[in-house]
Amino acid sequence: MRDLEVINSLMIDTLYGSKEFTLVHGDISQVQADLLVVSTHAGKGKPKGAVLKSLARRYGKLDFRSMLKIFSFAEDSYFKLKAVHPTYDDYSVPFDIYFIDSPPNMPFNSILMIRMPSPAYFSTTEESLSAYEKAIAGIFSSIAILEFNGHYCKTVALPLLGGARSFPKPEIMSIILENSIKWLDYSAHTQQIIFTIYDDNQIGVWNDVMNSSLGRTVLERNEHEDAIAALRLTLQKRSITYVSVIRNKAICEVLQSLIKTLANDKNIYIEQLGIISVNLSKLPAEMGSFGYSGG
């Protein structure tokens, strides 16, 4: 069993506090999350795919008879997307999102499943990417429907939706990031989106694509590894010490996020430290309430 590994992350500052988009390497069926999103084919036959297969192997098969349609992209819907089966012209393509109650033995409270047509169902690459963008927006719209009805999802686990269907990686990552950031900024309840890649040969590519999409500047631990490692350790120790003696809850929460960042990330991004600095700057400058007088 492969351990889950955090490869990359993006922290954003919202009206509801700091939120996080995390790129993880591993099997998404092992992720602890309130909501799991999965994709399957839009062709004939029962839903299937790599994530569904992994879930079935680890926890048993899902009961698709109880799934409920929550969102639609079909021609008779608001989105009016025309997906045509490459072989069967008269086949009504099920381009829809379904809600499934998760069995009690799974580490998810509920599941959203989208039947996503491949690029072959559309006339041009532009049409397929437009459909993909609307599909991702539809997923977060579905989560909004759940949230409005009191079904809150603090953590959302998201695999590479439609990943085996020849969609171009840079465009997909930009679409996923843009919509994830929008949802994290909008939602009062979702705190983290965990984007999971299983393939060993692809995780490095997706990490690079994520950094490129964000215009990232990375402080690599290369020729200055010893100095950076020593600084990281010093910051960790100081932060842990402060958390143990400071009585101000808000300050402790910000320091805990710094400790987590220093402990888990191979690379530290300027944006991450910037978010932590902003959060500290927003706190009242009541030094006397810290309860700490050490150097």
N, C-alpha and C positions, 0 to 999 in steps of 0.2 A: 504493500500500500504506500503510495507516494504521499509525502507530507505536503500540505499547502504552503506555498512560498510567496510572500509579498514581493513583487518585482518593481512596482512603480506606484505612485499615488499623487493625487491632486487634492489639495485642501482649498476650500472656498469659504469666504466669509459671507454669512447671510443674516437676515433679520432674526433668524432663529438660532444663531450661533454658528460655529464652524462645522462644515460638512466635509465628507471625503468621498472621492472616487478612487478606487483601488484596483490596480491590475495585479491579478493573482495567477500563479502557475500551479496547476493541479487539477484534480477531479472535482467538478462542481457539486457532485453528489455528496461530498464530504463537508461542504460549506454550511455553517450554521447561519440561517437567515430566516426572516419572517416570510419572505416571498421569493420563490424561485420562478424565473421566466425561462421557458424552453421553446424551441422552434421545431417544427416538423414539416414534412413535404406537403404540397398542396395537390398532389395527384391522387389517383384512386387507391383505395386500400386503407388499412388502419394506420394511425399515426405511428411513426417510427423515426429513429435517429440515434446519434451517438449518446446524447444525454439521457434520453428515455431508456436506452439499452443499459446504461450504467445504473440508473435508478432501479430498473427491474432486477438487475443482477444483485444489487446490494440490499434492496428493501422489498422486492416483489413488484409485480406489474400494477400499473394504475388502472382504475376502473373508468374507462372513457365513456361508459354509458351514463354516468352521472354528471358529465361536464356540461357547463352552461355557457352559451354564447354571450359574450359581454360587449363585443365590438366587431364591426364589419367594415370591409373595404370594397365590397362587391359593387357592381354597376348600379344596383338599386339603392346604394347607401349614399351618405353625404360625400364620400371620397370619389365614388364613381370610377374606380380603377378597373380597367379592362385587362384581365389576365387570361390568356388563351392557352389551353393545353397544347403543347407542340405536336401531339399525335391525334388527340380526340377533340375536334373543333366544337362538338356539341356538348362537351363536358362542362358542367358548372363548377368552376374552380372555387374551392372553399377558402377564400382569402379572409380568414376571420381569427378572432382571439377568443379563447375559452377560459373560463374559471373552473378550477378543479380543487376540491378539498383534499388536502394532503393526508395520507394515512398517518396514524399516530406514531408509527415507528420511524418516520422520516424527520430530518432536522429542519423542516420547513412547516410553517403554519398553513400555507396555501400555495397554489401553483397557477401561473398564467401560461397557456400554451397558444402559440401563434402558428397557424398553417401558412407558411410563407412560400410563394411561388419563386422559382429560380429565374435568372435572367432570360432563360430560354422561353419563358411565358410572355415576354414582351418584345416589341418590334426593334427597339434600339437600346443601347447601353444607358442613354439618358433616361428613357422611360423606366428601366429597371431600377436605376438609382433613385429616381423620384418616388417610385413605389416603396423602395427600402426606407427612404427617409420618412414617408408617411406611416410605414409599419412601425418604426421605432417611436414616432410621435404617438401613434395609436396605443402602444404599450404603456407609455406614461399617462396617456389619457385614461386608460383602463385602471391604472393604479389610482388616479385621481377619483374615479368613480367609486372605487373601493374605499378610499379615504373619506369621501363625502358621506358614505354610508356607515362610517364608524369602524371600518376594517383597516386599522393603521399598520403600516409596514415600516418599522425602524430601519431594517436592513433589507436590501434587495440584491439577490444573486442573479447575475446576468452572464450567460455564456456568449460565445460568438454566434449570434443568431444568423442562420442562413450561411454559416461559415464554409460549408462544403459545396456551395452553389456558385462559385466563380465570381462573386462580387469583388471588386477591387479594394484592397486593404486600406490604402490611405483615405479614400472617400468614406468607407464604412466607419473607420475610427473617428473621423471628423464628425460624422452624423451621430454616432453613439455618444461621443464626448459632449457635443453641443446640446443634445437633448437631455443627457444626464445632468449637466450643469444647470440647465433651465429648471429641471424638476427639483433638484436639491435646493435651488434658490427659492422655488415656489412653495414647496411642501413644508408644513409645520411639523411633520412627524418623521419623514425619512431622513436618517442621519448619514447613511453610507450606502453606496452602490458598489458591489463587488463584481468586477468584470473578470471572468475567469477564462484562461486559455489552457487547454490540456496538452496540446502537441509540443513535445520537447523541441522540435525543429523550427517551430513558429514563434515561440515566446519572445526570442530576441528580436525578431522582426516587428512584432507588435509593440514591444517596448520602444524601439526606435521610431515607429510610426506615431506612437503616443507623444513622445518628446518632440517630434517634428511638428505635429499638429498644434502643440502648445507653444512652439517657439522656445523650447526649454534651453536654459543654460545650466549645465550640470557640473558640480564640483566633484570630479572623479578622484578616487583614492589611488593615484598612480605613483609618481616619483615622490610625492609628499605624504605617502601613506602613514608613516610613523607619526609625523606631526599632527595630521588630521585625526588619527586614531586617539592620540593623547588628548587632543582638544575635546573630542567626542566624549571620552571617558570622564574628563574633568567636568564638563557640562552636566553629564548624567549624575555624577556624585553630588555636585552642588544642588541640582534640582531635587534629587531625592532627599537631601538634607533639609532643604527649605520646606518641602511638602510635609516632612515629619514634625516640623515645629511651627509652621505658619497656621494661624487660626482662620484666615480669610478663605472661605470656600471657593470664591470665584478665582482667586489667584492660584489656589491649589489645582483647580481644574485646568487652567492654562499650562501650568508647569507639568501636569500629568501628560498633556498632549505633547509637550516638548520631550519628555522622557520616552514616550512611545515612539516618536519620530526618530530619536537618536538610537533607540534599541533595535528597531525593526528594519530600517531602510539601509540598503547598501550605498545608495547615493543620497545626498541631502540636496534638495532643490531650494534655490533662493526663494521661490514662491512660498514654500512651506514655512521657512523661518520668518518670512514677511508676515504671513497670517498670524503666527504666534506673537510676533512683535506688535501687530495691530491690536490683537486681543488684550495684551498687557497694557497698551497705551490707553485703552478704553476704560480701564479700571480706575477707581478713585485713588488719588495719590495720598492715601492715608497710611503712611509708613508706620505709624505707631500701632496700627491694628494688625500688623503682620505678626507680632508676637515673637520677633527674632531680632537680636541685636548683634549677632556675630558678623565677622568680616567675610 
